[in-house]
Amino acid sequence: MYLRPLWTVQPCSLQLDTTNKKCTLNCVYCNPQASFIKYGIGELPLSTIESVADELCRNKIQINDVYPFMNSDPLLEIRLPAIVNLLKKKLQCLILVSTNGVLYSRRHLLRNRDINDVCFSISAADESTYNYVHGKPLFQNVLKTIDWITQNKFWNQRIQLRYILFKENVDNLGKWQKLFKGYIQEVRPLHWGETREQSDQLRDSEHPLLKHYRELQLRKFKRLRAPCNCFHNLAISFDGKFMQCSDLPYEYNWGHIEEIDLMETWRKRLDLGLNHEACRSCNQMNPDWKQLFEKYVW
């Protein structure tokens, strides 16, 4: 007898595209690269956010983590304090915010008792590499924001830094690790697939460090007994759609969250597994994903 992983029964995390306003940066590796504008720009209504939280409570689903961002930056979301307060009260969950940190004038949005983790996505350790990777000369802005929240955060807030690793910035990694040695660090190899916007030259490399971190990613999946990260996650787009995956374009969805049965739709997605048309080219799946679905779901 074996225990089924939690993702086969219910979502474990919630991700909300609270706004898809154009990001302040133009990162060379980024999925949207402003391409989401063709779907329209808007804000996820607070009423829909509350409806999702209430539906999870009705189904007695304990969500561990909530991420109030997807295709934009949380510092562009002036409703952030109200959103995280609503989610914390309804779901009693951890709330994690990931930001590029360049909007120093809005740094106060990050200092919030309801936000448990603040993660800065900064994939460079000097100005020249930063300008190439992130598309704008705002390296000093990020450093100022990181320093300010470090000095002013609440006692229950953690600060993390994330480095998206690909062949153009792989040689900057060691310098980055030294520069931010006092912080929790995450190094994540670039996620790509045919549905994404990255150019071919960013996609792969045989550099030893890249191979190392890709292997670590696969080991993580094996420990978690997960086919990929999206099957832990309930991702909701700015217009209220239940997304197949938060890294995919908006058309890959299962309908509006207030017009579908949440748990029935969760089961339908499990039944399809990673046979979804948009999943086939993804390089962030567990190579044993079919065996996992056959063992626990199908």
C-alpha atoms as one frame of an Amber mdcrd trajectory, in Angstrom:
protein
   0.000   0.000   0.000   1.358   3.460  -0.862   0.280   6.981  -0.091  -0.837
   9.108  -3.012   0.939  12.454  -3.429  -1.254  15.405  -2.527  -1.273  16.798
  -6.091  -3.316  13.782  -7.203  -6.122  14.847  -4.872  -6.121  18.634  -4.696
  -4.128  21.786  -5.477  -1.330  22.515  -3.009  -0.625  26.099  -4.046  -2.524
  29.010  -5.594  -1.146  31.490  -8.120  -3.099  34.598  -9.076  -2.445  36.822
 -12.075  -3.808  39.813 -10.149  -2.722  42.176 -12.944  -0.962  41.712 -16.265
   0.213  45.293 -16.704   3.352  45.472 -18.827   6.386  44.654 -16.717   8.925
  47.365 -15.962  11.728  45.210 -17.424  12.254  43.374 -20.702  14.163  40.279
 -19.600  15.700  38.375 -22.474  14.495  35.014 -21.113  11.019  36.060 -19.996
   7.979  34.107 -21.122   5.523  36.947 -21.772   7.949  39.540 -23.232   4.810
  41.718 -23.407   3.196  39.164 -25.762   0.309  38.749 -23.310  -0.901  42.237
 -24.298  -2.665  40.707 -27.317  -5.040  39.046 -24.840  -5.893  42.370 -23.241
  -4.680  44.025 -20.055  -6.693  43.958 -16.881  -6.962  43.184 -13.192  -8.376
  40.112 -11.505 -11.363  41.445  -9.518 -11.163  41.200  -5.750 -14.570  39.514
  -5.879 -13.102  36.699  -8.021 -10.130  36.312  -5.689 -12.528  36.029  -2.758
 -14.686  33.558  -4.699 -11.667  31.315  -5.367 -10.678  31.426  -1.698 -14.246
  30.598  -0.616 -14.424  27.684  -3.068 -11.196  26.240  -1.683 -12.576  26.565
   1.846 -15.861  24.894   0.851 -13.935  21.949  -0.540 -11.800  21.825   2.638
  -8.632  22.292   0.600  -5.661  23.428   2.655  -3.504  25.607   0.434   0.094
  25.822   1.625   1.409  28.689  -0.512  -0.155  31.578  -2.429   1.665  33.565
  -5.133  -0.162  36.832  -6.005   1.631  37.396  -9.324   2.087  35.750 -12.715
   2.681  37.853 -15.839   3.574  41.164 -14.258   5.431  42.513 -11.251   3.732
  42.746  -7.825   5.050  46.282  -7.341   2.742  47.334 -10.189  -0.205  46.029
  -8.120  -1.348  48.868  -5.862  -4.051  46.559  -4.440  -1.384  44.190  -3.094
  -1.995  44.944   0.634  -5.742  44.310   0.278  -5.184  41.132  -1.766  -2.698
  39.519   0.611  -4.802  40.471   3.635  -7.881  38.814   2.097  -5.949  35.652
   1.217  -4.279  35.386   4.609  -7.603  35.654   6.441  -9.451  33.220   4.179
  -6.800  30.561   3.624  -4.402  30.821   6.593  -1.555  30.247   4.149   1.980
  31.372   3.458   2.141  34.216   0.949   5.162  34.540  -1.316   5.871  37.516
  -3.567   8.446  37.524  -6.361   9.530  40.855  -7.807  12.225  42.339 -10.003
  12.529  45.077  -7.374  13.204  47.985  -9.729  10.272  50.154  -8.550  12.059
  51.563  -5.515   9.317  54.157  -5.063   6.848  51.337  -4.304   9.124  49.364
  -1.996   6.693  49.902   0.893   4.308  47.371  -0.690   6.791  44.634   0.238
   6.879  45.537   3.928   3.753  43.695   4.986   3.173  41.224   7.834   0.914
  39.181   5.557   3.752  38.575   3.080   5.974  35.791   4.384   8.598  35.602
   1.644   9.916  38.337  -0.646  11.903  36.917  -3.555  13.937  39.161  -5.840
  14.473  37.821  -9.345  17.860  39.187 -10.348  19.890  37.121 -12.780  23.101
  39.135 -12.916  25.810  40.392 -10.580  27.016  43.515 -12.380  25.536  46.326
 -14.423  26.645  45.192 -17.881  25.277  41.656 -17.459  22.118  43.037 -15.842
  21.505  45.420 -18.761  21.698  42.536 -21.221  19.695  40.004 -19.216  16.974
  42.324 -17.892  16.831  44.827 -20.722  17.116  48.081 -18.761  19.910  49.802
 -16.751  18.189  49.502 -13.367  20.652  47.338 -11.438  21.205  49.998  -8.763
  17.439  50.353  -8.205  17.215  46.667  -7.335  20.141  46.861  -4.935  18.517
  49.831  -3.181  15.199  47.985  -2.850  16.867  44.838  -1.501  18.838  46.871
   1.015  15.744  48.797   2.143  13.554  45.734   2.727  16.459  44.009   4.488
  16.614  46.897   6.945  12.851  47.391   7.324  11.153  43.988   6.943   8.930
  42.514   9.626  10.316  39.737  11.807   8.239  37.059  10.010   9.456  38.023
   6.528  12.217  36.156   4.699  14.194  37.542   1.767  15.279  35.304  -1.085
  17.077  35.883  -4.369  16.488  33.895  -7.550  18.871  33.500 -10.485  17.478
  32.264 -13.808  20.442  30.438 -15.304  21.134  30.165 -19.027  24.225  30.163
 -21.175  24.572  33.955 -21.498  24.786  34.532 -17.726  26.246  31.256 -16.486
  29.712  32.783 -15.988  28.210  35.538 -13.790  26.748  33.065 -11.295  29.754
  32.790  -8.961  29.977  36.563  -8.650  26.229  36.723  -7.906  26.515  34.077
  -5.184  29.264  36.087  -3.479  27.457  39.413  -3.872  24.317  38.082  -2.178
  25.935  35.566   0.157  23.884  36.771   3.139  20.557  35.794   1.543  18.648
  32.626   0.764  19.522  31.817  -2.850  17.785  29.832  -5.565  19.363  29.011
  -8.924  16.828  27.883 -11.498  17.772  26.684 -15.004  15.892  28.408 -17.808
  12.492  26.906 -18.580  11.703  26.763 -22.281   9.329  25.137 -24.724   7.775
  25.748 -28.139   4.999  27.880 -26.620   7.469  30.291 -25.065   9.007  33.441
 -26.526  12.712  32.796 -25.981  14.935  32.673 -29.020  16.694  29.452 -29.983
  20.125  30.604 -28.837  18.926  30.846 -25.215  17.520  27.372 -25.082  20.315
  25.033 -24.207  23.989  24.628 -23.417  26.374  21.909 -22.354  28.088  24.168
 -19.824  28.909  22.082 -16.684  27.023  24.442 -14.359  23.893  24.332 -16.486
  24.037  20.554 -16.638  24.498  20.463 -12.858  21.442  22.599 -12.116  19.276
  20.721 -14.615  20.225  17.495 -12.848  19.320  19.051  -9.488  15.908  19.988
 -10.925  15.285  16.399 -11.993  16.320  15.071  -8.570  13.884  17.500  -6.944
  11.028  16.179  -9.085  11.923  12.613  -8.195  11.894  13.410  -4.471   8.529
  15.129  -4.747   7.058  12.369  -6.899   5.705  15.151  -9.108   5.340  15.213
 -12.906   6.057  18.963 -12.945   5.379  22.041 -10.838   2.096  22.939 -12.526
   0.356  19.893 -11.039   0.772  21.295  -7.547  -0.606  24.650  -8.594  -4.005
  26.216  -9.201  -3.159  29.138 -11.503  -5.780  31.801 -12.259  -5.305  34.340
 -15.078  -6.130  38.057 -14.876  -9.503  37.334 -16.517 -10.374  34.509 -14.138
  -9.399  31.457 -16.207  -8.079  28.232 -14.635  -4.758  27.868 -16.460  -3.195
  24.614 -17.542   0.099  26.103 -16.356   1.124  29.589 -15.257   3.994  29.563
 -17.777   1.704  29.054 -20.777  -0.179  31.609 -22.910  -3.679  32.457 -21.732
  -5.497  30.369 -24.343  -4.423  27.170 -22.574  -7.095  27.210 -19.907  -9.971
  25.161 -18.486 -12.589  27.898 -18.306 -13.531  30.675 -15.920 -13.038  29.666
 -12.306 -16.494  30.954 -11.295 -18.224  29.022 -14.086 -16.701  25.572 -13.581
 -16.654  22.978 -10.834 -13.174  23.339  -9.364 -12.594  19.764  -8.242 -14.190
  18.212 -11.321 -11.929  20.334 -13.518  -8.890  19.433 -11.404  -9.696  15.788
 -12.079 -10.073  16.394 -15.826  -6.642  17.975 -15.933  -5.180  15.007 -14.062
  -6.836  12.622 -16.513  -5.157  14.429 -19.411  -1.814  14.647 -17.616   1.085
  16.015 -19.621  -0.498  14.864 -22.868  -1.735  18.457 -23.167  -0.612  19.957
 -26.482   1.244  22.795 -24.749   3.156  20.481 -22.399   4.838  18.247 -24.943
   7.831  20.477 -25.666   8.406  21.649 -22.070  11.817  20.838 -20.571  10.696
  21.177 -16.949   8.862  17.888 -16.643   9.924  14.826 -14.739  11.126  12.235
 -17.278   9.114   9.668 -15.290   5.870  11.643 -15.568   3.962   8.886 -17.383
   4.850   6.318 -14.738   3.729   8.727 -12.005   0.328   9.266 -13.623  -0.089
   5.536 -14.274   0.760   4.734 -10.658  -1.264   7.400  -8.882  -3.964   8.706
 -11.261  -4.796   6.592 -14.306
